[in-house]
Amino acid sequence: MLTGLPALLRTHWRILRREPGYWIVTLGLAATIIVVYGSLLSNPSSPELGFALNDDSPVLAEAVADLDGIDGIDIEVGTQAEELQALQDGDRWAVLVVPDGVIDAVGRGEPASADLLYEDDDPFQSAAARGILREFVADLNEGLGVTDNLSLEEIVVPGEKGIGLLGTIFPGLVGMSLMFGNSWAAATLVGWRQLGILKRLSSSPVNPFTIQIAQFSIFAILSALQVTVLVALGQLLFDVHIAGSYLTLAAVAAVGALAFMGIWYALASFMTNSAGFFATLNLSAFVMVFLGGSVVPNDDVPGWLDPLIQALPLTHLNDALRSVINDAASLSSVADQLLILGAWAIAGFALSSRLFRWAPR
């Protein structure tokens, strides 16, 4: 039944190895997406510093106002509890807590200290913020006509950071990459049919099932490579955290790849040429990317679109990926999404097998 499978595997690999368009659409697109999104979302342009001013000295208020006037530094003033919570949520690079009566004590020549609170999860941010606040205290001492009467006690606080915007979007980027990457198998079939290659294969012992098995085997490996590249870049460059099991993530990605390969195979069954296939694919993918939660959270989409959102396979792939990556969900916890994706895969492969043809109509 699988006659010619080794030869088909070698052929597919040679074709893809020599096809730059595939590598651009899959690995190149995946790497570009994570680098661009990571650069935009993970690196705030300005230091964000918090001040808890329990001392109501006008001198202190004026010094903070002067610092706030410097371009490129964002200052927030609040209560100690508010600023500490903001620091733990990842909304501040550091917080300076100035106790009541400190400025008067320093003015009288008495030593006093303020607390500099920071997290050490991001060495760049903490080092930059501490440098700015040390300079701030040095200038404050100079303004009060003393040398180092006001000192800093630097305290590392435990973080309770959320996953952040990049972490929220990252699973959708993985899902989008799997959707696009696994379209190439069906596109190959359309191209072979258009060029008459499938017609020649029809005279050999090779059957449609063997062709699909060969393509799925090759693209399953390439999908694994694609997800690995995304995860590696996200972790190495932008500290994206994978909360769940890598094995669970691999299983979800495999089911998602199978589902979209089946969907694109079904689409290919109706297409007579590559231009029509890619036009229909791009339109379908555009709808799924924006309604399936890859780049725009579907929580903000009008309610009347919810039936369409729930009908999209990318919605369920993204939801499963997000549960595993962000919430450490187990395989059983995403069983509903995987069953839906499995149904899409079965329907897609069944339809494509029934409508398979060796030559254009």
Sine and cosine of phi, psi and omega as CSV:
sin_phi,cos_phi,sin_psi,cos_psi,sin_omega,cos_omega
0.00,0.00,-0.49,0.87,-0.02,-1.00
-0.96,-0.28,0.57,0.82,0.01,-1.00
-0.87,0.50,0.75,-0.66,0.05,-1.00
1.00,0.07,0.07,1.00,-0.05,-1.00
-0.87,0.49,-0.74,0.67,0.01,-1.00
-0.85,0.53,-0.65,0.76,0.00,-1.00
-0.91,0.42,-0.64,0.77,0.03,-1.00
-0.92,0.40,-0.63,0.78,0.04,-1.00
-0.87,0.49,-0.73,0.69,0.01,-1.00
-0.89,0.45,-0.65,0.76,-0.02,-1.00
-0.90,0.45,-0.74,0.68,0.01,-1.00
-0.87,0.50,-0.68,0.73,-0.02,-1.00
-0.90,0.43,-0.66,0.75,0.02,-1.00
-0.90,0.43,-0.64,0.77,0.01,-1.00
-0.89,0.45,-0.74,0.67,-0.03,-1.00
-0.92,0.39,-0.59,0.81,-0.01,-1.00
-0.89,0.46,-0.50,0.87,-0.04,-1.00
-0.99,-0.16,0.11,0.99,-0.07,-1.00
-0.94,-0.33,0.99,-0.15,-0.03,-1.00
-0.90,0.43,-0.49,0.87,-0.02,-1.00
-0.87,0.50,-0.62,0.79,0.00,-1.00
-0.90,0.44,-0.72,0.69,-0.05,-1.00
-0.92,0.39,-0.52,0.86,0.07,-1.00
-0.93,0.37,-0.69,0.72,-0.05,-1.00
-0.93,0.36,-0.54,0.84,-0.08,-1.00
-0.99,-0.14,-0.99,0.14,-0.07,-1.00
-0.92,0.39,-0.65,0.76,0.01,-1.00
-0.89,0.45,-0.70,0.71,0.02,-1.00
-0.90,0.43,-0.69,0.72,-0.01,-1.00
-0.87,0.49,-0.73,0.68,-0.02,-1.00
-0.91,0.42,-0.67,0.74,0.00,-1.00
-0.89,0.45,-0.69,0.72,-0.03,-1.00
-0.87,0.50,-0.75,0.66,-0.08,-1.00
-0.94,0.35,-0.59,0.81,0.01,-1.00
-0.93,0.37,-0.70,0.72,-0.02,-1.00
-0.92,0.40,-0.78,0.63,0.00,-1.00
-0.89,0.45,-0.65,0.76,0.00,-1.00
-0.89,0.45,-0.67,0.74,0.00,-1.00
-0.91,0.42,-0.61,0.79,-0.03,-1.00
-0.97,0.25,-0.59,0.81,-0.17,-0.99
-0.98,-0.21,-0.35,0.94,-0.11,-0.99
-0.98,-0.18,-0.22,0.98,-0.09,-1.00
-0.85,-0.52,1.00,0.03,0.04,-1.00
-0.86,0.51,0.58,-0.81,-0.11,-0.99
-0.98,0.22,-0.37,0.93,-0.09,-1.00
-0.76,-0.64,0.61,-0.79,0.14,-0.99
-0.87,0.49,0.71,-0.71,0.02,-1.00
-0.93,-0.37,0.94,-0.33,-0.10,-1.00
-0.91,-0.41,0.64,-0.77,0.04,-1.00
-0.94,-0.35,0.57,-0.82,0.04,-1.00
-0.80,-0.60,0.78,-0.62,0.15,-0.99
-0.93,-0.37,0.99,-0.17,-0.14,-0.99
-0.99,-0.14,1.00,0.05,0.09,-1.00
-0.96,0.27,-0.33,0.95,0.08,-1.00
-1.00,-0.04,0.84,-0.55,-0.07,-1.00
-1.00,-0.08,0.45,0.89,-0.01,-1.00
-0.90,0.45,0.74,-0.67,0.07,-1.00
-0.87,0.49,-0.54,0.84,0.01,-1.00
-0.89,0.45,-0.68,0.73,0.01,-1.00
-0.91,0.41,-0.70,0.72,0.00,-1.00
-0.88,0.48,-0.64,0.77,0.00,-1.00
-0.92,0.39,-0.63,0.78,0.02,-1.00
-0.90,0.43,-0.65,0.76,0.03,-1.00
-0.92,0.40,-0.64,0.77,0.03,-1.00
-0.89,0.45,-0.64,0.77,0.04,-1.00
-0.89,0.46,-0.66,0.75,0.02,-1.00
-0.91,0.41,-0.62,0.78,0.01,-1.00
-0.91,0.42,-0.44,0.90,-0.01,-1.00
-0.97,0.22,-0.15,0.99,0.00,-1.00
-0.98,0.19,0.80,-0.60,0.03,-1.00
-0.89,0.46,0.67,-0.75,0.06,-1.00
1.00,-0.04,0.04,1.00,0.06,-1.00
-0.80,-0.60,0.81,-0.58,0.01,-1.00
-0.98,-0.22,0.80,-0.60,-0.05,-1.00
-0.90,-0.44,0.71,-0.70,0.13,-0.99
-0.80,-0.61,0.72,-0.70,0.01,-1.00
-0.91,-0.43,0.77,-0.63,0.00,-1.00
-0.37,-0.93,-0.17,-0.99,0.05,-1.00
-0.96,0.26,0.26,-0.96,-0.01,-1.00
-0.88,0.48,-0.65,0.76,0.00,-1.00
-0.91,0.42,-0.67,0.74,-0.01,-1.00
-0.90,0.44,-0.72,0.69,-0.06,-1.00
-0.95,0.32,-0.57,0.82,0.06,-1.00
-0.90,0.43,-0.67,0.75,0.03,-1.00
-0.90,0.43,-0.64,0.76,0.04,-1.00
-0.89,0.46,-0.62,0.79,0.04,-1.00
-0.90,0.43,-0.71,0.70,-0.01,-1.00
-0.93,0.37,-0.45,0.89,0.04,-1.00
-0.99,0.13,-0.08,1.00,0.00,-1.00
1.00,0.05,0.21,0.98,-0.03,-1.00
-1.00,-0.06,-0.04,1.00,0.07,-1.00
-0.73,-0.68,0.57,-0.82,0.10,-0.99
-0.98,0.18,-0.55,0.83,0.04,-1.00
-0.25,-0.97,0.30,-0.96,0.00,-1.00
-0.73,-0.68,0.71,-0.70,0.08,-1.00
-0.96,-0.27,0.85,-0.52,0.02,-1.00
-0.95,-0.30,0.89,-0.45,-0.03,-1.00
-0.95,-0.31,0.93,-0.36,-0.02,-1.00
-0.91,0.42,0.33,-0.94,0.02,-1.00
-0.91,0.42,0.67,-0.74,0.09,-1.00
0.99,0.13,0.05,1.00,-0.06,-1.00
-0.91,0.41,-0.71,0.71,-0.09,-1.00
-0.91,0.41,-0.66,0.75,0.05,-1.00
-0.89,0.46,-0.66,0.75,0.00,-1.00
-0.89,0.45,-0.69,0.73,0.01,-1.00
-0.90,0.43,-0.64,0.77,0.01,-1.00
-0.90,0.43,-0.47,0.88,0.04,-1.00
-1.00,0.08,0.04,1.00,0.01,-1.00
1.00,0.05,0.20,0.98,0.00,-1.00
-1.00,-0.06,0.60,-0.80,0.04,-1.00
-0.95,0.32,0.59,-0.81,0.03,-1.00
-0.48,-0.88,0.24,-0.97,-0.03,-1.00
-0.64,-0.76,0.43,-0.90,0.12,-0.99
-0.85,-0.53,0.39,-0.92,-0.05,-1.00
-0.99,-0.14,0.79,-0.62,0.10,-0.99
-0.96,-0.29,0.94,-0.34,-0.05,-1.00
-0.99,-0.17,0.71,-0.70,0.03,-1.00
-0.43,-0.90,0.31,-0.95,0.13,-0.99
-0.97,-0.26,0.46,-0.89,0.00,-1.00
-0.95,-0.31,0.33,0.94,0.03,-1.00
-0.92,0.39,-0.58,0.81,0.01,-1.00
-0.89,-0.45,0.98,-0.18,-0.07,-1.00
-0.86,0.52,-0.60,0.80,-0.02,-1.00
-0.90,0.44,-0.77,0.64,-0.05,-1.00
-0.89,0.45,-0.72,0.69,-0.05,-1.00
-0.91,0.42,-0.65,0.76,0.01,-1.00
-0.91,0.41,-0.68,0.73,0.00,-1.00
-0.91,0.42,-0.70,0.71,-0.02,-1.00
-0.91,0.42,-0.67,0.75,0.00,-1.00
-0.91,0.42,-0.61,0.79,0.04,-1.00
-0.89,0.46,-0.67,0.74,0.00,-1.00
-0.90,0.43,-0.70,0.71,-0.06,-1.00
-0.95,0.30,-0.52,0.85,0.11,-0.99
-0.89,0.45,-0.67,0.74,0.03,-1.00
-0.91,0.41,-0.61,0.80,0.04,-1.00
-0.87,0.50,-0.71,0.70,0.00,-1.00
-0.92,0.39,-0.62,0.78,0.04,-1.00
-0.89,0.46,-0.68,0.73,0.04,-1.00
-0.91,0.41,-0.59,0.81,0.01,-1.00
-0.91,0.41,-0.68,0.74,0.08,-1.00
-0.86,0.51,-0.70,0.71,-0.01,-1.00
-0.90,0.44,-0.64,0.77,0.01,-1.00
-0.91,0.41,-0.46,0.89,0.02,-1.00
-1.00,0.03,-0.02,1.00,0.05,-1.00
0.97,0.22,0.42,0.91,0.04,-1.00
-0.83,-0.56,0.09,-1.00,-0.02,-1.00
-1.00,-0.08,-0.95,0.30,-0.05,-1.00
-0.69,-0.72,0.60,0.80,0.00,-1.00
-0.89,0.46,-0.61,0.79,0.05,-1.00
-1.00,-0.06,0.90,-0.44,-0.01,-1.00
-0.93,-0.37,0.19,-0.98,0.00,-1.00
-0.91,-0.40,0.72,-0.69,0.17,-0.99
-0.96,-0.27,0.93,-0.36,-0.07,-1.00
-1.00,0.04,0.80,-0.60,-0.10,-1.00
-0.80,-0.60,0.82,-0.58,0.09,-1.00
-1.00,0.08,0.79,-0.61,-0.01,-1.00
-0.94,-0.34,0.54,-0.84,0.03,-1.00
-0.93,0.36,0.65,-0.76,-0.03,-1.00
-1.00,-0.02,0.48,-0.88,0.11,-0.99
-0.75,-0.66,0.70,0.71,-0.10,-0.99
-0.91,0.41,0.61,-0.79,0.14,-0.99
-0.97,0.24,-0.10,-1.00,-0.06,-1.00
-0.98,0.22,-0.27,0.96,0.04,-1.00
0.98,0.20,0.18,-0.98,-0.06,-1.00
-0.93,0.38,-0.67,0.75,0.02,-1.00
-0.90,0.45,-0.67,0.74,0.03,-1.00
-0.88,0.47,-0.54,0.84,0.02,-1.00
-0.94,0.34,-0.64,0.77,-0.06,-1.00
-0.99,0.13,-0.45,0.89,-0.12,-0.99
-0.79,0.61,-0.73,0.68,0.02,-1.00
-0.86,0.52,-0.60,0.80,0.04,-1.00
-0.91,0.41,-0.55,0.84,0.07,-1.00
-0.92,0.40,-0.62,0.78,0.05,-1.00
-0.90,0.44,-0.73,0.69,0.00,-1.00
-0.88,0.47,-0.67,0.74,0.01,-1.00
-0.89,0.45,-0.65,0.76,0.00,-1.00
-0.91,0.42,-0.64,0.77,0.04,-1.00
-0.91,0.42,-0.61,0.79,0.01,-1.00
-0.89,0.46,-0.76,0.65,-0.03,-1.00
-0.94,0.33,-0.68,0.73,-0.08,-1.00
-0.87,0.48,-0.59,0.81,-0.06,-1.00
-1.00,0.02,0.14,0.99,0.13,-0.99
-0.98,0.18,-0.31,0.95,-0.12,-0.99
-0.93,0.36,-0.51,0.86,0.02,-1.00
-0.88,0.47,-0.75,0.67,0.01,-1.00
-0.92,0.39,-0.61,0.79,0.04,-1.00
-0.88,0.48,-0.58,0.81,0.04,-1.00
-0.89,0.45,-0.67,0.74,0.01,-1.00
-0.89,0.45,-0.67,0.74,0.02,-1.00
-0.88,0.47,-0.70,0.72,0.01,-1.00
-0.90,0.44,-0.67,0.74,0.02,-1.00
-0.90,0.44,-0.63,0.77,0.02,-1.00
-0.91,0.41,-0.68,0.73,-0.02,-1.00
-0.90,0.43,-0.60,0.80,-0.05,-1.00
-1.00,0.05,-0.08,1.00,0.01,-1.00
1.00,0.06,0.10,1.00,-0.01,-1.00
-0.92,0.38,-0.67,0.75,0.02,-1.00
-0.89,0.45,-0.58,0.82,0.01,-1.00
-0.89,0.45,-0.61,0.79,0.04,-1.00
-0.93,0.36,-0.64,0.77,0.02,-1.00
-0.90,0.43,-0.44,0.90,-0.04,-1.00
-0.90,0.44,-0.37,0.93,0.01,-1.00
-1.00,0.05,-0.04,1.00,0.03,-1.00
-0.99,-0.17,0.11,-0.99,0.03,-1.00
-0.94,0.34,-0.10,0.99,-0.04,-1.00
-0.93,0.38,0.69,-0.73,0.07,-1.00
-0.90,-0.43,0.25,-0.97,-0.03,-1.00
-0.83,0.56,-0.61,0.79,-0.01,-1.00
-0.88,0.48,-0.65,0.76,0.00,-1.00
-0.90,0.43,-0.63,0.77,0.03,-1.00
-0.88,0.47,-0.70,0.71,-0.01,-1.00
-0.92,0.39,-0.63,0.77,0.04,-1.00
-0.89,0.46,-0.68,0.73,0.01,-1.00
-0.88,0.47,-0.71,0.71,-0.01,-1.00
-0.92,0.40,-0.68,0.74,-0.01,-1.00
-0.89,0.45,-0.64,0.77,0.00,-1.00
-0.88,0.48,-0.72,0.70,0.00,-1.00
-0.91,0.42,-0.73,0.69,-0.10,-1.00
-0.97,0.25,-0.39,0.92,0.10,-0.99
-0.91,0.42,-0.68,0.73,0.05,-1.00
-0.90,0.43,-0.69,0.72,-0.03,-1.00
-0.93,0.36,-0.55,0.84,0.07,-1.00
-0.91,0.41,-0.64,0.76,0.05,-1.00
-0.88,0.47,-0.66,0.75,0.04,-1.00
-0.90,0.43,-0.64,0.77,-0.01,-1.00
-0.89,0.46,-0.74,0.67,0.01,-1.00
-0.91,0.42,-0.62,0.78,0.02,-1.00
-0.88,0.48,-0.67,0.74,0.02,-1.00
-0.89,0.47,-0.71,0.70,0.00,-1.00
-0.88,0.48,-0.75,0.66,-0.03,-1.00
-0.90,0.43,-0.68,0.73,-0.02,-1.00
-0.89,0.45,-0.71,0.71,0.02,-1.00
-0.91,0.42,-0.67,0.74,0.01,-1.00
-0.88,0.48,-0.65,0.76,-0.03,-1.00
-0.97,0.23,-0.70,0.72,-0.08,-1.00
-0.95,0.30,-0.63,0.78,-0.09,-1.00
-1.00,-0.05,-0.55,0.83,-0.17,-0.98
-0.76,-0.65,0.20,0.98,0.10,-1.00
0.84,0.55,0.62,0.79,0.09,-1.00
-0.93,0.36,0.77,-0.64,-0.08,-1.00
-0.99,-0.15,0.78,-0.63,0.11,-0.99
-0.99,-0.15,0.97,-0.25,-0.11,-0.99
-0.96,0.26,-0.55,0.84,-0.08,-1.00
-1.00,-0.02,-0.11,-0.99,-0.02,-1.00
-0.97,0.26,0.64,-0.77,0.06,-1.00
-0.92,0.39,-0.54,0.84,0.04,-1.00
-0.92,0.40,-0.65,0.76,0.06,-1.00
-0.91,0.42,-0.67,0.74,0.05,-1.00
-0.87,0.50,-0.67,0.74,0.01,-1.00
-0.90,0.44,-0.65,0.76,0.00,-1.00
-0.90,0.43,-0.68,0.73,0.02,-1.00
-0.90,0.44,-0.69,0.72,0.01,-1.00
-0.88,0.47,-0.63,0.78,0.00,-1.00
-0.91,0.42,-0.69,0.72,0.03,-1.00
-0.91,0.41,-0.64,0.76,0.04,-1.00
-0.89,0.45,-0.68,0.73,0.04,-1.00
-0.88,0.48,-0.68,0.74,0.01,-1.00
-0.90,0.44,-0.66,0.75,-0.01,-1.00
-0.89,0.46,-0.73,0.68,-0.06,-1.00
-0.96,0.28,-0.49,0.87,0.10,-1.00
-0.90,0.43,-0.67,0.74,0.05,-1.00
-0.90,0.44,-0.65,0.76,0.00,-1.00
-0.90,0.44,-0.71,0.70,-0.03,-1.00
-0.95,0.32,-0.52,0.85,0.11,-0.99
-0.88,0.48,-0.69,0.73,0.01,-1.00
-0.89,0.47,-0.67,0.74,0.04,-1.00
-0.89,0.46,-0.66,0.75,-0.02,-1.00
-0.88,0.47,-0.43,0.90,-0.02,-1.00
-0.91,0.41,-0.41,0.91,-0.04,-1.00
-0.99,-0.13,-0.15,0.99,-0.12,-0.99
-0.99,-0.11,0.68,-0.74,0.01,-1.00
-0.99,-0.14,-0.26,0.96,0.00,-1.00
-0.50,-0.86,0.28,-0.96,-0.08,-1.00
-0.92,0.40,-0.58,0.81,-0.02,-1.00
-0.87,0.48,-0.71,0.70,0.01,-1.00
-0.92,0.40,-0.61,0.79,0.02,-1.00
-0.89,0.46,-0.76,0.65,-0.05,-1.00
-0.93,0.36,-0.54,0.84,0.05,-1.00
-0.90,0.44,-0.72,0.70,0.01,-1.00
-0.93,0.37,-0.65,0.76,0.03,-1.00
-0.87,0.49,-0.72,0.69,-0.04,-1.00
-0.90,0.43,-0.62,0.78,0.04,-1.00
-0.91,0.42,-0.71,0.70,0.01,-1.00
-0.89,0.45,-0.70,0.72,-0.03,-1.00
-0.91,0.41,-0.62,0.79,0.02,-1.00
-0.86,0.52,-0.71,0.70,0.01,-1.00
-0.90,0.44,-0.70,0.72,-0.05,-1.00
-0.93,0.37,-0.62,0.79,-0.01,-1.00
-0.88,0.48,-0.69,0.72,-0.10,-1.00
-1.00,0.04,-0.39,0.92,0.04,-1.00
-0.98,-0.21,-0.24,0.97,-0.04,-1.00
-1.00,0.00,0.01,1.00,0.09,-1.00
1.00,0.06,0.37,0.93,0.01,-1.00
-0.98,0.20,-0.69,0.73,-0.03,-1.00
-0.85,-0.52,-0.33,0.94,0.02,-1.00
-0.81,-0.59,0.85,-0.52,0.02,-1.00
-0.83,0.56,0.80,-0.60,-0.05,-1.00
-0.97,0.24,0.01,1.00,0.12,-0.99
-0.92,0.39,-0.45,0.89,-0.06,-1.00
-1.00,-0.02,0.02,1.00,-0.02,-1.00
-0.99,0.14,0.62,-0.79,0.02,-1.00
-0.79,0.61,0.59,-0.81,-0.08,-1.00
-0.86,0.51,-0.51,0.86,-0.05,-1.00
-0.93,0.38,-0.26,0.97,0.05,-1.00
-1.00,0.02,-0.08,1.00,-0.09,-1.00
-0.86,0.51,-0.67,0.74,0.05,-1.00
-0.85,0.53,-0.63,0.77,0.03,-1.00
-0.92,0.38,-0.66,0.75,0.01,-1.00
-0.87,0.50,-0.70,0.72,-0.03,-1.00
-0.95,0.32,-0.31,0.95,0.03,-1.00
-0.99,0.10,-0.23,0.97,-0.07,-1.00
-0.99,0.13,0.75,-0.66,0.03,-1.00
-0.90,0.44,-0.54,0.84,-0.02,-1.00
-0.91,0.41,-0.51,0.86,0.06,-1.00
-0.85,0.53,-0.72,0.69,-0.06,-1.00
-0.96,0.27,-0.56,0.83,0.08,-1.00
-0.91,0.41,-0.71,0.70,0.01,-1.00
-0.90,0.44,-0.64,0.77,0.01,-1.00
-0.89,0.45,-0.67,0.75,0.01,-1.00
-0.92,0.39,-0.69,0.73,0.02,-1.00
-0.89,0.45,-0.67,0.75,-0.02,-1.00
-0.91,0.41,-0.62,0.78,0.02,-1.00
-0.90,0.44,-0.66,0.75,-0.01,-1.00
-0.96,0.29,-0.75,0.66,-0.10,-0.99
-0.95,0.32,-0.69,0.73,-0.10,-0.99
-1.00,-0.08,-0.55,0.84,-0.15,-0.99
-0.91,-0.42,0.10,0.99,0.03,-1.00
0.84,0.54,0.61,0.79,-0.01,-1.00
-0.93,0.36,0.53,-0.85,0.07,-1.00
-1.00,0.08,0.15,-0.99,-0.01,-1.00
-0.89,0.46,-0.61,0.79,0.00,-1.00
-0.92,0.38,-0.47,0.88,-0.02,-1.00
-0.95,0.31,-0.41,0.91,0.01,-1.00
-0.95,-0.32,0.34,0.94,-0.04,-1.00
-0.87,0.50,-0.62,0.78,-0.02,-1.00
-0.88,0.47,-0.72,0.69,0.02,-1.00
-0.90,0.44,-0.64,0.77,-0.01,-1.00
-0.92,0.38,-0.57,0.82,0.05,-1.00
-0.91,0.42,-0.64,0.76,0.03,-1.00
-0.91,0.42,-0.70,0.72,0.04,-1.00
-0.90,0.44,-0.63,0.78,0.05,-1.00
-0.88,0.47,-0.62,0.79,0.03,-1.00
-0.91,0.42,-0.65,0.76,0.07,-1.00
-0.88,0.48,-0.67,0.74,-0.01,-1.00
-0.89,0.45,-0.73,0.68,-0.02,-1.00
-0.89,0.46,-0.70,0.71,0.00,-1.00
-0.90,0.44,-0.67,0.75,-0.02,-1.00
-0.90,0.43,-0.74,0.68,-0.01,-1.00
-0.93,0.37,-0.62,0.79,0.01,-1.00
-0.90,0.44,-0.70,0.72,0.00,-1.00
-0.92,0.40,-0.68,0.74,-0.02,-1.00
-0.92,0.39,-0.57,0.82,0.03,-1.00
-0.93,0.37,-0.63,0.78,-0.01,-1.00
-0.93,0.36,-0.58,0.81,-0.06,-1.00
-0.99,-0.13,0.07,1.00,-0.08,-1.00
-0.87,0.49,0.68,-0.73,0.07,-1.00
-0.65,-0.76,0.54,-0.84,-0.06,-1.00
-0.99,0.15,-0.45,0.89,-0.08,-1.00
-0.72,-0.70,0.41,-0.91,0.04,-1.00
-0.87,0.49,0.49,-0.87,0.06,-1.00
-0.94,0.33,0.00,0.00,0.00,0.00
